[in-house]
Amino acid sequence: MDKEKKGTNMARRSFLTRTAAAAGAGAIMAGGLSNAVSQTATTKTARTGKLDELNVAIVGVGSQGDVLVNSCLKTNADIPGLRFKAVCDIWEFNRKKAVKRINAYNEKKGYGTVTEYTDCQEMLDDKSLDLDVLIVATPDWLHAEHAIAGMKAGLDVYCEKEMSNSLELARQMVLTERETGKLLQIGHQRRSNPRYRHAIENLVLDSKVLGRVMQGYGQWNRAVSEDIGWAPKDALTAEELAKYGYDTMSRFRNWRWYKRYGGGPIVDLGSHQIDIFSWIFGADPKSVVASGGIDYYKQHEWYDNVMCLFEYEHPKTKEMARAFYQVQTTTRYGGFHEAFMGEYGTLVISEVPRDGNWLEKEINSPDWNKWVKKGYLKEVSTKMGKTKTTNVVLDARVSPAAPKWPLPIELGMLPHQPHLHNFFDAVRGKAKLNCPGIVGYETAVAVLAVNDAVKSQKKIEFKHEDFEVHA
């Protein structure tokens, strides 16, 4: 076999490392494409007025709230002019830790000390704070209460996913967003990740490197772990727990596993990736079937292992696509990643480079050189044994322009930074939201249905109107 033919056959296993580094990140991140059809087109550019410095409050500073605070304040996040004025959390342990972190930052910036609250409405009613933005990182069952209160108080809101564990409450969030004219960003952070936006928008949707994409796959697998604990000296009292809707400290700390407070692993983890299916296929799902159970953690209420299969029908072409998703909490095999399989190749992508970020090129794929010339991909040489070949591995770390995100994109443990950037750019009138309320709602419809499908053991059929929000 001559080198040219050998190189062609080797293309069957061509890897694109860090597939979606960043192509025109500044322009792309301002785009705000829709989850499915074009509902995001209604997203508005935000306000005018005080923009140089934004007064920020956060409600909920547990593990996820801590991540968001660090993502905002980390120096390389480069989100200028954020002044954290208030922190709200019912648990003093969380609150004090966040206050210490923020005050250290405020001192360096010459800002004042942050004010502590245990009641969100009391914080919103304190006009002396002169707040502009509310970040909501409380448990899912409280998202609607806090986000709606924030918007009604005149603030733009960044709300963690899942939007809500109740579709009716999620619907009220979208209606409040429309009624108040305030911005509501839902924390599906892959929507702003430059690696994902380059891979999905430039490579898959625009360039059609994969051809027609007919199958999707996603997983988020975690090893066996114990429930989250706490130091007895830090525990909330029985009276405090009851006041805030919890009957035990264990349920307060492990709320994701209980039906009143969250949706279990398929909602907590799966919604990030199921959201991407609709982005790729250009449609909301047509149906879902699922299987799962409380197979290992008998003390919990939600299913610890779930497998589901979605069907998608493109609204214009009527072409069908299917996507399988699983979340396992008794093995971390394969970590977490998504794969999209087309007639010309397969894209494997993850927030963590070790778990994905490459393309596998089929033998019958068209020539990819035009995408190299366009600047979306880069040719490199590879060596296997003593044989050196070129035009086999295409490195996607290069792109036409990425002024905000230096190449290669290495977000490390702060994958929320681009999504927060997009939100605060929108607040300043420089961008449109990448995940406004309606997109979060569409994803919630699809994801919450998985638990229903597991319970009923029946195929759930969706109607187009299921994904719409009307007053």
C-alpha positions in Angstrom: 0.0 0.0 0.0 1.5 3.4 -1.0 1.6 6.3 1.4 -1.3 8.2 -0.3 -3.7 5.2 -0.1 -2.5 4.4 3.4 -3.2 8.0 4.5 -6.7 7.8 3.0 -7.6 4.7 4.9 -6.1 6.1 8.1 -8.6 8.9 7.8 -11.2 6.5 9.1 -9.7 7.2 12.5 -8.8 10.9 12.1 -8.8 12.8 15.4 -9.6 16.4 15.8 -8.3 17.3 19.2 -10.1 20.0 21.1 -12.6 20.0 18.3 -14.3 23.2 19.1 -11.5 25.5 20.2 -13.2 28.8 19.2 -14.2 30.3 15.9 -15.0 33.9 16.0 -15.9 33.6 19.7 -16.8 37.2 20.0 -19.4 37.0 17.2 -20.5 33.5 17.9 -21.2 34.1 21.6 -23.4 37.0 20.8 -25.5 35.0 18.4 -27.9 33.1 20.7 -29.2 30.4 18.4 -32.5 28.7 19.4 -32.9 25.3 21.0 -35.0 24.1 18.2 -36.8 26.3 15.7 -36.3 30.0 16.0 -37.9 30.9 19.4 -34.7 32.6 20.6 -35.1 35.1 17.8 -37.3 37.0 20.2 -34.5 37.5 22.7 -33.9 41.2 23.1 -30.8 43.2 23.6 -30.8 44.5 27.1 -31.0 47.7 28.9 -29.4 51.1 28.8 -28.3 53.2 31.8 -25.7 52.2 34.4 -23.4 49.7 32.7 -19.8 50.3 33.8 -20.4 48.7 37.2 -23.2 46.3 37.9 -24.4 45.6 41.4 -24.8 41.9 41.8 -26.6 39.7 44.4 -26.6 35.9 44.7 -29.1 33.7 46.4 -27.8 30.2 47.1 -24.1 29.8 47.7 -23.8 26.0 48.0 -21.5 24.0 45.7 -23.0 25.5 42.5 -23.3 29.0 43.8 -19.6 28.8 44.8 -18.7 27.8 41.3 -20.6 30.8 39.8 -19.0 33.2 42.3 -15.5 31.9 41.5 -16.3 32.1 37.8 -17.3 35.7 38.1 -14.4 36.8 40.3 -11.6 34.7 38.8 -9.2 37.2 37.2 -8.9 35.4 33.9 -12.7 35.5 33.5 -12.3 39.1 32.6 -15.9 40.1 33.4 -15.3 43.8 34.3 -17.3 45.9 36.7 -19.0 43.3 38.8 -19.7 44.5 42.3 -21.1 41.8 44.6 -23.3 43.7 47.1 -25.3 40.9 48.8 -25.2 37.2 49.5 -28.3 35.2 50.6 -28.3 31.6 51.9 -30.3 29.9 54.7 -27.2 28.1 55.9 -24.6 30.1 57.8 -21.8 27.8 56.8 -22.3 28.4 53.1 -23.0 32.1 53.6 -19.8 32.8 55.6 -17.6 31.0 53.1 -19.0 33.0 50.2 -18.8 36.3 52.1 -15.1 35.7 52.9 -14.3 35.0 49.3 -16.2 38.0 48.0 -14.9 40.4 50.6 -11.3 39.5 49.7 -12.1 40.3 46.1 -14.0 43.5 47.0 -11.0 44.7 49.1 -8.7 44.4 46.2 -11.1 46.3 44.0 -11.8 49.0 46.6 -15.5 47.9 46.9 -17.3 47.8 50.2 -18.1 44.7 52.2 -20.9 42.4 51.1 -24.2 42.2 53.0 -25.6 38.9 54.3 -29.2 37.8 54.2 -31.2 34.6 54.9 -34.4 35.8 53.2 -34.2 36.5 49.4 -37.2 38.8 49.4 -35.8 40.9 52.2 -32.6 41.3 50.1 -34.5 42.3 47.0 -36.6 44.8 49.1 -33.4 46.6 50.4 -33.2 49.5 48.0 -29.9 50.7 49.5 -28.2 47.9 47.6 -29.2 49.4 44.3 -29.1 46.0 42.6 -28.9 45.4 38.9 -28.5 41.6 38.7 -29.6 38.5 40.7 -27.8 35.2 40.4 -30.0 32.2 41.4 -28.2 29.0 42.5 -30.7 27.6 45.0 -32.1 24.1 44.7 -34.3 23.5 41.7 -37.6 23.7 43.6 -36.8 27.4 44.6 -35.6 28.6 41.2 -38.9 30.0 40.1 -39.7 31.7 43.3 -36.4 33.5 43.4 -36.0 34.2 39.7 -39.6 35.6 39.4 -39.1 37.7 42.5 -35.8 39.1 41.0 -37.4 40.0 37.7 -40.4 41.6 39.4 -37.9 43.6 41.5 -36.5 45.0 38.2 -33.3 42.8 38.0 -31.9 40.8 35.2 -31.5 37.2 36.4 -29.0 34.4 35.8 -30.7 31.2 37.0 -29.0 27.8 37.3 -30.5 24.9 35.5 -32.8 22.9 35.9 -35.1 25.8 35.2 -37.5 24.3 37.7 -38.6 20.8 38.7 -42.2 22.0 37.9 -43.1 22.8 34.3 -45.9 25.1 35.5 -43.4 27.1 37.5 -40.9 27.1 34.6 -43.8 28.5 32.5 -44.4 31.3 35.0 -40.7 32.2 34.8 -41.0 32.7 31.0 -44.2 34.7 31.3 -42.5 36.9 34.0 -39.5 37.4 31.7 -41.9 38.6 29.0 -44.1 40.7 31.2 -41.2 42.5 33.0 -38.9 42.8 30.0 -36.0 41.7 32.1 -33.4 39.2 31.0 -33.5 35.6 32.2 -30.5 33.4 31.3 -30.8 29.7 32.2 -27.5 28.0 33.2 -27.1 25.5 30.3 -23.5 26.6 30.0 -22.6 24.5 26.9 -24.7 27.0 24.9 -21.9 29.6 25.4 -18.9 27.3 25.5 -16.6 28.4 22.5 -15.6 24.8 21.9 -19.2 23.7 21.5 -20.3 26.7 19.5 -17.5 26.2 17.1 -18.1 22.5 16.7 -21.9 22.6 16.4 -22.4 25.9 14.5 -19.3 26.1 12.3 -18.5 22.5 11.7 -21.8 20.6 12.0 -24.5 23.0 11.0 -22.7 25.5 8.7 -19.9 23.5 7.2 -21.9 20.2 7.4 -18.6 18.3 8.0 -20.6 15.3 9.2 -23.2 15.4 6.5 -26.6 14.5 7.6 -26.5 13.7 11.4 -28.9 10.9 12.2 -27.8 9.6 15.6 -26.8 11.2 18.9 -25.3 9.7 22.0 -24.7 11.1 25.4 -23.7 9.9 28.8 -22.7 11.2 32.3 -21.4 8.4 34.4 -20.2 8.7 38.0 -18.7 6.3 40.4 -20.4 5.1 43.5 -20.3 7.8 46.2 -21.7 8.5 49.6 -24.3 11.1 50.4 -22.9 14.6 51.0 -22.2 15.1 54.7 -21.8 18.0 57.1 -20.1 18.8 60.4 -22.6 18.4 63.3 -21.5 21.8 64.7 -22.6 23.5 61.4 -26.0 21.8 61.1 -29.2 23.8 60.9 -31.6 23.3 63.8 -34.8 21.3 63.4 -36.7 24.5 63.6 -34.7 26.2 60.9 -35.0 23.1 58.6 -38.8 23.1 59.0 -39.0 26.8 58.4 -37.3 26.4 55.0 -39.1 23.3 53.9 -36.7 20.5 54.9 -37.3 17.7 57.4 -33.8 16.5 57.8 -30.3 17.8 57.3 -29.5 14.9 55.0 -32.3 15.9 52.6 -31.2 19.5 52.7 -27.7 18.5 51.8 -28.7 15.9 49.2 -31.8 17.6 47.8 -31.2 16.5 44.2 -32.2 12.9 45.2 -35.7 13.9 46.5 -38.8 14.5 44.5 -39.9 17.7 46.3 -36.6 19.5 45.7 -35.1 18.2 42.4 -35.3 15.7 39.6 -32.6 13.2 40.3 -29.5 12.6 38.2 -31.3 12.5 34.8 -32.3 16.2 35.5 -29.3 17.3 37.4 -26.8 15.9 34.9 -28.7 14.9 31.8 -30.4 18.2 31.0 -27.0 19.7 30.0 -26.6 17.1 27.3 -30.2 16.4 26.2 -30.3 20.2 25.6 -27.5 19.7 23.0 -29.5 17.1 21.0 -32.1 19.7 20.1 -29.4 22.2 19.1 -27.8 19.6 16.8 -31.0 18.3 15.2 -32.8 21.6 14.9 -35.9 20.3 16.6 -37.5 19.5 19.9 -38.0 15.8 20.5 -41.0 14.0 19.1 -41.0 11.2 21.7 -39.0 9.5 24.5 -38.9 6.1 26.0 -36.9 5.3 29.1 -35.9 2.7 31.7 -34.4 3.2 35.1 -34.7 2.5 38.7 -33.5 2.9 42.3 -31.0 0.2 41.8 -28.3 1.0 44.3 -29.1 3.9 46.6 -32.1 2.6 48.4 -32.3 5.7 50.7 -33.2 7.9 47.8 -36.4 8.8 46.0 -35.1 9.3 42.5 -33.8 6.8 40.0 -30.0 6.4 40.2 -29.5 4.8 36.8 -31.5 5.9 33.7 -31.3 5.1 30.0 -33.6 6.9 27.5 -34.1 7.2 23.7 -35.4 10.3 22.0 -36.8 10.7 18.5 -36.5 13.9 16.6 -38.2 15.1 13.4 -36.8 18.1 11.6 -39.7 20.6 11.3 -38.9 21.5 7.6 -37.2 18.4 6.0 -39.2 15.8 8.1 -35.9 13.8 8.4 -35.8 11.6 11.4 -33.0 11.4 14.0 -32.6 9.5 17.2 -30.5 10.0 20.3 -29.7 7.7 23.2 -28.7 9.1 26.6 -27.7 7.5 29.9 -26.8 8.6 33.4 -25.2 6.1 35.7 -24.2 6.7 39.3 -22.5 3.4 40.0 -19.7 3.6 37.4 -17.7 6.5 35.9 -16.9 4.4 32.8 -16.4 6.8 29.9 -17.0 9.9 32.0 -19.3 12.4 30.4 -19.4 13.3 26.7 -21.7 13.6 23.7 -21.3 12.0 20.2 -23.1 13.0 17.0 -22.9 10.5 14.1 -23.4 11.6 10.5 -22.9 10.1 7.1 -19.4 11.6 6.8 -18.1 11.2 10.3 -18.7 11.4 14.0 -18.1 14.3 16.4 -17.2 13.4 20.0 -17.2 16.4 22.4 -17.0 17.1 26.1 -16.5 20.0 28.4 -13.4 18.1 29.6 -10.9 17.4 26.8 -9.9 14.0 28.2 -13.4 12.7 27.7 -13.9 13.9 24.1 -13.2 16.6 21.5 -12.3 14.8 18.3 -13.8 13.9 15.0 -13.7 10.5 13.3 -13.7 10.7 9.5 -15.4 8.1 7.4 -13.6 6.7 4.4 -16.3 8.0 2.0 -16.2 11.5 3.4 -15.8 14.5 1.0 -12.5 16.4 1.0 -12.2 18.5 4.2 -9.5 20.7 2.8 -12.0 23.5 2.1 -12.6 23.7 5.8 -8.9 23.9 6.4 -8.7 26.8 3.9 -11.7 28.5 5.6 -9.8 28.4 8.9 -12.1 26.1 10.8 -9.6 23.2 10.8 -5.8 22.9 10.6 -3.7 20.3 8.8 -1.0 18.6 10.9 1.4 15.8 10.3 1.3 12.6 12.3 3.7 9.7 12.7 2.9 6.1 13.3 6.0 4.0 13.8 8.4 5.0 11.1 5.7 6.2 8.7 4.9 9.9 8.6 1.7 11.0 7.0 0.1 14.4 6.4 -3.5 15.6 5.9 -4.7 12.8 8.3 -5.1 14.6 11.6 -7.0 17.9 11.5 -6.4 20.1 14.5 -9.3 22.4 15.2 -7.5 24.7 17.6 -7.2 27.4 15.0 -10.2 29.5 13.9 -10.7 32.7 12.0 -10.9 34.9 15.1 -11.2 34.5 18.8 -10.5 37.8 20.4 -12.0 37.0 23.8 -10.9 33.4 24.2 -7.2 32.7 23.6 -6.4 29.6 21.6 -6.5 26.8 22.4 -9.6 27.0 24.5 -8.8 25.5 27.9 -11.6 26.4 30.3 -10.4 24.0 33.0 -12.7 23.8 36.0 -14.5 27.1 35.1 -16.7 26.1 32.1 -19.4 28.6 33.3 -17.3 31.6 32.5 -18.4 32.0 28.8 -22.1 31.7 29.8 -21.7 34.3 32.5 -19.8 36.5 29.9 -22.7 36.2 27.5 -25.2 37.1 30.3 -23.4 40.2 31.5 -22.7 41.2 27.9 -26.5 41.0 27.3 -27.2 43.0 30.4 -24.8 45.7 29.0 -26.6 45.6 25.7 -23.7 44.1 23.8 -25.2 40.6 23.1 -28.3 38.4 23.0 -28.7 35.6 25.5 -27.6 32.2 24.4 -30.1 30.5 26.7 -33.1 32.7 27.5 -36.1 31.4 29.4 -37.9 29.8 26.4 -34.9 27.6 25.6 -34.6 26.5 29.2 -38.3 25.7 29.1 -38.0 23.6 26.0 -35.2 21.6 27.6 -37.1 21.2 30.8 -40.1 19.7 28.9 -37.9 17.1 27.3 -35.9 16.2 30.4 -38.6 16.1 33.0 -40.5 13.7 30.7 -37.8 11.1 31.1 -38.7 10.5 34.7 -42.4 10.2 33.7 -41.4 7.7 31.0 -39.5 5.6 33.5 -42.4 5.6 35.9 -45.1 4.8 33.3 -42.9 2.4 31.2 -44.7 3.9 28.2 -43.5 5.9 25.2 -44.3 9.6 25.7 -45.3 11.5 22.6 -44.7 15.2 22.4 -46.8 17.8 20.6 -45.4 21.0 19.2 -47.4 23.1 21.6 -45.9 21.3 24.6 -42.8 23.4 24.0 -44.6 26.7 23.7 -45.5 29.1 26.5 -48.7 31.1 26.3 -50.3 33.3 28.9 
